[in-house]
Amino acid sequence: MTATPLVVLSVAGTDSGGAAGLAADLATFAALGVHGTCAVTAVTAQDTTGVHGVVPMGAGDVRAQIRAVFDDLPVAAAKTGMLGSAEVAHVVADLLAGSLPLVVDPVLVATSGAVLGDAALVRAYREVLLPRADVVTPNRDEAAALTGLPRDTDPEELALTVHALGPAVVLTGGEPGSGTCRDLVVRDGVVTVLEHPAVATANDHGTGCTYSAALAVHLARGLDLEAAARRAQAFVAEALAVSAPWVLGCGRGPVAHVFTQPLKEN
């Protein structure tokens, strides 16, 4: 008999190209054996070449979706992606922070360079959401936006400056051409470096969403942050290896969501 799966919630925007946002989150949840639920923050017209349009949802609509999920299902963890507005960030902080593991992927700029969050949203992240979140998973560009530091600041300084806002941090990514992916995990002021060989690919659209979704799953299962981060890193590396030879779209192709990993309890 199949056991009832854990439930994980994603609060994020759509991607009509199926690579990022809720498409990535729900596919990752399924690949890792949990039941995915969602609250839509924005509908985007998006493909591998860029974001061509955004229709934001109102904060009241997002609040209603989250409440509908929580009133009916036993949510074990939640993650956020594109929030779109400061008002939605306040809703997430009010309804989710402190009640369960909350992973914040601070989506502010798309892979294509499209801006997905304004100065008011950055302030809401800094002042309202991050001080109450469990972990935030910025890349270098997002960490720079959150801290006001230059992107080329030493990665450890970037990660520690984000950590000073309140949450644990996983600063994702590595130096282009280095051959190594280095994620920095910061918890209680201590920095841990997690490395693995980089995957040479142009099909990486959706990696940040996929990583944060996988991290939320493993936190829902009760793993500590470092163990969950290692599992999420391995999942993304496998996804990138699967999609590396694909020819899909005219831009940065999608990371793979067409495989599953064996369930692991610890």
C-alpha positions in Angstrom: 0.0 0.0 0.0 1.3 3.4 -0.9 1.8 5.8 2.0 0.0 9.1 2.0 2.5 11.7 0.7 3.7 14.8 2.5 2.2 18.1 1.2 4.3 21.0 0.1 3.1 24.5 -1.0 4.6 26.7 -3.6 3.6 30.4 -3.7 4.9 31.6 -7.1 4.2 32.7 -10.7 3.5 30.7 -13.7 5.8 30.1 -16.7 4.0 29.4 -19.9 7.2 27.8 -21.3 7.1 25.1 -18.5 10.7 25.6 -17.2 10.5 27.8 -14.1 8.0 29.1 -11.5 5.1 26.8 -10.5 5.8 24.5 -13.5 9.3 23.7 -12.0 8.0 23.6 -8.4 5.2 21.2 -9.0 7.2 18.9 -11.2 10.0 18.8 -8.7 7.6 18.0 -5.9 6.2 15.1 -8.0 9.7 13.8 -8.9 10.6 13.7 -5.2 7.4 12.0 -4.1 5.4 14.7 -2.4 2.0 16.2 -3.2 2.4 19.7 -4.5 -0.1 22.5 -3.9 0.2 26.1 -5.2 -0.9 29.7 -4.8 -0.5 31.7 -8.0 1.1 35.2 -7.6 1.3 36.1 -11.3 0.6 34.7 -14.7 3.5 35.3 -17.1 3.8 35.1 -20.9 7.3 33.5 -20.9 9.5 31.2 -22.9 13.2 30.3 -23.2 14.0 33.7 -24.6 12.4 35.9 -22.0 9.4 37.2 -20.1 7.0 38.9 -22.5 4.2 39.9 -20.2 3.2 39.7 -16.5 -0.4 39.7 -15.1 0.0 40.0 -11.3 -2.5 38.6 -8.8 -3.9 40.8 -6.1 -2.7 40.2 -2.5 -6.3 39.2 -1.5 -6.4 36.5 -4.2 -3.1 35.1 -3.1 -4.3 35.1 0.5 -7.4 33.2 -0.5 -5.4 30.5 -2.3 -3.1 30.0 0.6 -6.0 29.8 3.1 -7.8 27.3 0.9 -4.9 25.0 0.9 -4.2 25.3 4.6 -7.9 24.8 5.5 -8.0 21.5 3.8 -4.5 19.9 3.6 -1.7 19.2 6.1 1.1 21.3 4.6 4.5 20.2 5.8 6.6 23.0 4.2 6.3 25.9 1.9 8.4 27.8 -0.6 8.1 31.1 -2.4 9.2 32.1 -5.9 8.1 35.2 -7.8 5.9 37.3 -5.4 5.6 40.3 -7.6 4.6 42.9 -5.0 5.4 44.0 -1.5 1.7 43.4 -0.6 2.0 39.7 -1.5 5.3 39.4 0.5 3.3 40.7 3.6 0.6 38.1 3.0 3.2 35.3 2.9 4.9 36.5 6.1 1.5 36.7 7.8 0.2 33.3 6.8 3.3 31.1 6.5 6.3 32.4 8.5 6.8 30.7 11.8 4.2 28.0 11.2 6.3 25.5 9.1 9.6 25.4 7.3 9.6 28.3 4.8 12.0 28.5 2.0 12.2 31.9 0.2 13.6 32.0 -3.3 13.8 35.8 -3.8 13.0 36.0 -7.5 13.7 39.5 -8.6 15.3 39.1 -12.0 14.5 36.4 -14.6 17.3 34.3 -16.3 16.6 36.5 -19.4 17.2 39.7 -17.4 13.6 40.7 -17.0 12.9 42.6 -13.8 10.3 40.8 -11.7 10.3 42.8 -8.5 10.6 46.5 -7.7 12.3 48.5 -4.8 9.2 48.1 -2.6 9.3 44.3 -2.9 13.1 44.4 -2.0 12.2 46.4 1.1 9.5 43.9 2.0 11.9 41.0 1.6 14.5 42.8 3.8 12.1 44.2 6.5 9.2 41.8 6.6 9.7 38.4 5.0 13.3 37.4 5.4 13.5 38.2 9.2 10.7 35.6 9.6 11.7 33.0 7.0 13.7 29.8 7.8 16.0 29.9 4.8 16.6 32.1 1.7 18.2 30.8 -1.5 19.5 33.7 -3.6 21.9 33.6 -6.4 24.6 36.3 -6.6 22.4 38.8 -8.5 19.6 38.3 -6.0 22.0 38.6 -3.0 23.4 41.8 -4.4 19.9 43.2 -4.8 18.9 42.3 -1.3 22.0 43.7 0.3 23.0 46.6 -2.0 26.5 45.2 -2.4 28.1 44.8 -5.8 27.6 41.5 -7.5 31.3 40.8 -7.5 31.6 41.0 -3.7 33.2 38.0 -2.2 30.5 35.3 -2.0 31.1 34.6 1.7 30.6 38.3 2.5 27.4 38.4 0.3 26.0 35.3 2.1 26.8 36.6 5.5 25.3 40.0 4.8 22.0 38.3 3.6 22.2 36.1 6.8 22.3 39.3 8.9 18.7 40.0 7.7 17.6 37.0 9.8 17.3 33.7 7.9 19.7 30.9 7.2 21.1 31.3 3.7 22.0 29.0 0.7 23.9 31.2 -1.8 23.7 29.2 -5.0 25.9 29.0 -8.0 29.6 29.2 -8.9 32.0 31.1 -11.0 31.4 30.7 -14.8 34.1 28.5 -16.3 35.4 27.3 -13.0 34.2 23.7 -13.5 32.8 23.7 -10.0 29.4 24.6 -8.5 29.8 26.1 -5.0 26.8 26.7 -2.8 27.4 28.5 0.5 25.2 27.4 3.4 25.1 29.9 6.3 23.4 29.0 9.6 24.0 30.6 13.0 26.9 32.6 11.5 28.8 29.5 10.3 29.6 29.1 6.6 29.7 25.6 5.0 30.8 25.2 1.3 29.0 22.5 -0.7 30.7 21.7 -4.0 30.1 19.5 -7.0 31.3 19.4 -10.6 29.5 21.9 -12.8 27.4 20.6 -15.6 28.2 22.1 -18.9 24.8 23.1 -20.4 22.8 25.9 -21.9 19.6 24.3 -20.6 19.4 25.8 -17.2 16.2 27.8 -17.2 14.4 27.0 -13.9 17.4 25.8 -11.9 16.8 28.2 -9.0 13.1 27.3 -8.7 13.9 23.6 -8.9 16.6 23.9 -6.2 14.4 25.8 -3.7 11.5 23.4 -4.4 13.8 20.4 -3.7 15.1 22.0 -0.6 11.6 22.6 0.7 10.8 18.9 0.2 13.8 17.7 2.1 13.1 20.1 5.0 9.5 18.8 5.1 11.0 15.4 5.6 12.8 16.6 8.7 16.4 16.8 7.3 18.6 19.5 8.7 19.6 22.4 6.5 23.0 21.1 5.3 21.7 17.6 4.5 18.6 19.1 2.7 20.9 21.4 0.8 23.1 18.5 -0.3 20.1 16.6 -1.5 18.7 19.6 -3.4 22.1 20.2 -5.0 22.4 16.6 -6.2 18.9 16.7 -7.6 19.6 19.8 -9.6 22.9 18.5 -10.9 21.1 15.3 -12.1 18.4 17.4 -13.7 21.0 19.5 -15.6 22.8 16.4 -16.8 19.5 15.0 -18.1 18.6 18.1 -20.1 22.1 19.0 -21.2 21.8 17.4 -24.7 18.2 18.7 -25.3 17.4 21.2 -28.1 14.3 23.0 -26.9 13.5 26.6 -27.6 15.6 29.5 -29.0 17.1 30.7 -25.7 18.2 29.2 -22.4 16.5 25.8 -22.5 14.6 24.2 -19.6 16.2 22.1 -16.9 14.8 18.6 -16.9 11.8 17.6 -14.9 11.2 14.3 -16.6 12.8 11.9 -14.1 12.3 10.8 -10.6 14.6 10.1 -7.7 14.1 7.2 -5.2 12.4 8.3 -2.0 14.8 8.7 0.9 13.6 9.2 4.5 16.9 10.5 5.9 
